[in-house]
């Protein structure tokens, strides 16, 4: 149980002795319900817009002081991983469920599971900026694009899906596994079995994940972007920080 819950039934100093009057007891004696956490309407609207565009969401960890909210000692991906090991089956576009998560977990980030409706082409920021300019100037349809952590750019595309011939489909590990990103310093293709943080999200050191082009843009075929992104990444591979070790 995290520190934020440790004093729930204790006194103001966190004690649980008989001489202290816990907050829960005071609520019962006063007849007043506990004060609800204010709803972040902008955050909720952005999450619902993503879900409305068909992107399945699930709760993720968030920064807590100088560590990850999961309280794992030395968490290798603080604020970047799902809360539940069942994130793939938990991911949903259901408006009511997302509202409940957002309101009951006001600090949580959210991930979107790729390979169901959409894939994500994840590239170094400099390469992504160059590629985006080239794509737009060429009149190529570009879908939603997010800036992630100040060093990556995420291009959201339609999923490659599961073709009739499974030999034509390769698992995410051959492109990018979300927890072994150090093996893919250039372009990372998040497809089935992967995920990315969905805006708005907070990362350690006051970094964020934000939309550059929102989810109102239709998802393009990934192959229409791939050549331009690959060319741009060839000049920037290895330029971003190294990520190590898997979660969980």
Buried (B, 14 or more C-beta within 10 A) or exposed (E): EEEEEEBEEBBEEEEEEEEBEBBEEEEEEEEEEEEEEEEBEEBBEBBBBBBEBBBBBBBBBBBBEEBBBBEBEEBBBBBBBBBEEEBBEBBBBEEEBBBEBBBEBBBBBBBBBBBBBBBBBBBBBBBBBBBBEBBEEEEEEBBBBBBBBEBBBBBBBBBBEEEEEEEEBEEBEEBBBBBBBEEBBBBBBBBBBBBBBBBBBBBBEEBBBEBBBBBEBEBBEBEBBBEBBBEBBEEBBEBBEEBEEEBE
